[in-house]
Amino acid sequence: MPPHSYTVDSLSKSQDLASTILASSAPHQISSACDSVHSFLHSLPPDHSRHFFSLTFPTLICKLFGFDDATSSSSSSSSSSSPSSPSHGWIDTVLASNDVELANKLFSLLAPTGLLFTSISAVDRLSLVKYVFPIERLPEWVRFMLSSEKDSRALSDLAPVFKNRVKEDSIQPNFHQVQLNVFEYYIFWFAYYPVCRGNGENCDTVSVRRNKRFKFENWVSSISGFSSPRRGGSELKIECNLYIRLLYAYLNAFVAVTDLNSHLPYRSSLLQYSAGYDSSAIVKGEFLVNALVNFWLLDNDFSPLSADLCKSFGVKFPLRTVLGETPPTPGLGEVVKLLVKYLNLGLVVHQNGTDNVEYGASPRWRMSGSFDVGKPMDVMAVSPGVLPNGSCNLLIQRPLYRFILRTFLFCPVGASIKNISQVFSVWVTYLEPWAISLDDFGELDAIVDGSTKNGRKEHSQSEACSYSPSWEAYVLANYLYYSSLVMHFIGFAHKFLHTDAEIIVQMVSKVLTILTSSKDLLDLIKTMDIAFHSKQAGSGKSRLNSLYRFVTPIREQLKDWEDGLCESDADGSFLHDNWNKDLRLFSDGEDGGRQLLQLFILRAEAELQAISGDNLAQNFQCIDSLKDQVACLFGSDAVRKLSFSPEAKQPAQPRDEIFKPRRVGNYALSDIKYKGDWMKRPISDDEVAWLAKLLVLFSCWLNEILGLNQTESNQVGSTHSYVKVPSSDVSGIKAMLGAVGSWILMLGVGVVRLVRKRGLRVNLRMLASKKVVMVLLLSVVYSVLKSFWTVSYGRVG
């Protein structure tokens, strides 16, 4: 036991250091505080650092990530309150100052090989300090589970990142909390920082129940320093982007995937490592990846885990009503892309200079059961959150798919295209793991560890950057990314084409370029689609029969990965009929990929022609390239032969009418079964949401009652019914009223038939416009005030 005087001195110095950190906001103050922390840790033995990590370390986290309330420590020996509203922390200050020297000093303090992390490891080995992570900062699905005693017990089994970390609250019975050691506590705050920045909300008001109508400003802005331009004239230096530097440093230190000399036998751990490799680093790597996945990808997903896994533990997530149409946190695209690219880097690194790339088998994490085309894909059905035989790629398969899909489905119509572009870039990166090279990380390597730059550069020259048959197992294991997600993206492209036609066309062209970049890749995708839609035969083409074994896992993936992600009646979806049941990319139906891409090309041509900017010639070259890609994907006659031809856009027609032609050829729109109903389009920011939904339902009811959902047949003759009224029993007035009523009835029937023949319908949604509502509201207020004025002054007079 340390002497009492030493304990008092340590306590006093820790409190003084916490006060110094708390008062440090300017660059020179931050630099001085970093020196003070380094000196204090250097002079303090690990077994005497309890006071530092109980009092000073929470304050350091608060100032680092920009939380104001540094007095709450979240230590198990104190209250579990947490920092409050986000402000400009040290990371933001370094970014704003663009000071490389300050950035390097702060990075050296927080680096995984620095003195702080060395002290953290020593303290955790002695189990001197435990923290309680604030519940309101946890991912939303975790907060929901902690609200139930039964679900709290199952949380450790469902999510490995919470295994043995969910404890019962000693102060409040029947309540549970998440207790973490120092390393885990820091990683949780590190993962939560971009989420808090992306939400742009007061952290004190975070709760499980969020407003489903997210502010559009959240989608317009992204995390400070990740992709936003600088206001000054100086160019942002990558050394000052401290969060990206730290993220890459932590991945590089704890999730090693590029050790080219590790050819190791299978060991007892989930990961395979050499005898001299620190097993604690492996545990930290698993924890880091799981924490990032939970905070970034699973946060507000109403179906965060596999349905079968939840069913086996008797857990249900009734979050659909709360988070059903909530998009992922905006601004995470760049950090998620770095995570995905790094985890897939292990699939690219060659073994002994050969081209043999096994899915899920990084050089350091050798899989004893790596599957390929000749082996069953049992690992496709693994539980989320578990690293099967060391594969991190399998860990992010389902969460990343739903992260991308929810972005495409639930992005607000009035949102900026910037955040969608970032998420789209994540998807493209995942589609092309063979395009990843060690050279992509050369700049970050030079900053984090300059000595590794040259070695990686030399090796990167021998890496392939195009698809080869050795990637076949990867494509089959992630087949939905190449098929179903493409269809959802086409629907998204139709919905957002009017926002920025040039960028949307470039996005669609990029996806088709990937699918048609290699004949082997295209043949594999098409052959797998044929196998998916056909029955297995005993004899026949061996190539097709070898793919039948993947049909069942792909069907299970389709059902599980898209669990609950069906659009509402007012979102303009193309995929209502076969949602979550079928793959429609190569379907010849009207909701298949060919027809939707044909329609997209026609609409894109009209949109780009309406813009008539300086890039018109370049835009039409992009359209021609898009036609060539569609022809390559579906056949040479894919663009020429159309089953229908939308009506050309008139100059006086509103621009948004390009969304939905009223007539298609000689047929009414309802006969074509086109799903992009303009009346049921997504709620826009100039409409009253609840009133729009109510008017849409009322309009649908009127159309059903009046029979306007059916077209009038030209072959059926009009028959008129009449009532013969005896003249002796009816007076002249009654006869006249009857004649007028019959005339009005016939007029109404004639109007209904004319409207039905023209293919028109009742659409009262325009009354939900905020301008119309405001006019009506002002009219009512004016009438009430006028009546009150008349009554009041009438009595006085």
Secondary structure, DSSP 8 states (H G I E B T S, - for coil): ---HHHHHHHHHHHHHHHHHHHT--SHHHHHHHHHHHHHHHHTS-GGG-HHIIIIIHHHHHHHHHTBS--S---BTTS------SB---HHHHHHHHT-HHHHHHHHHHHSTTSHHHHHHHHHHHHT---EEE-GGGS-HHHHHHHTSHHHHHHHHHH-GGGTTTEEE-SSSTT-EEEEE-HHHHHHHHHHHHHHHHHHTS-GGG--SS--SS--HHHHH---TTTT---SSSS---GGG-HHHHHHHHHHHHHS----TT------SSSS---TTS-HHHHHHHHHHHHHHIIIIISTT-SS-S-HHHHHHTT---TTHHHHTT----TT-HHHHHHHHHHHHHHHHS-STT-----TT--SSS--TT---TTS--GGGG--TT--GGG-SHHHHHHHHHHHHHHHHHH--TTS-HHHHHHHHHHHHHHH-GGG--GGGGHHHHHHH-GGGHHHHHHHHTT---S--GGGHHHHHHTHHHHTHHHHHHHHHHHHHTTT-HHHHHHHHHHHHHHHTS-HHHHHHHHHHHHHHTS---SSS-HHHHHHGGGHHHHHHHHHHHTTT----TTS--S-STTTTT---TT--STTSHHHHHHHHHHHHHHHHHHH--TTHHHHHHHHHHHHHHHHHHH-TTTTT--S--B----TTS-GGGGG--SEETTEEHHHHT-S--STT----TTB-HHHHHHHHHHHHHHHHHHTTTS---SSS----------TTSS-HHHHHHHHHHHHHHHHHHHHHHHHHHHT-----GGGGBHHHHHHHHHHHHHHHHHHHHHHHHHHH-
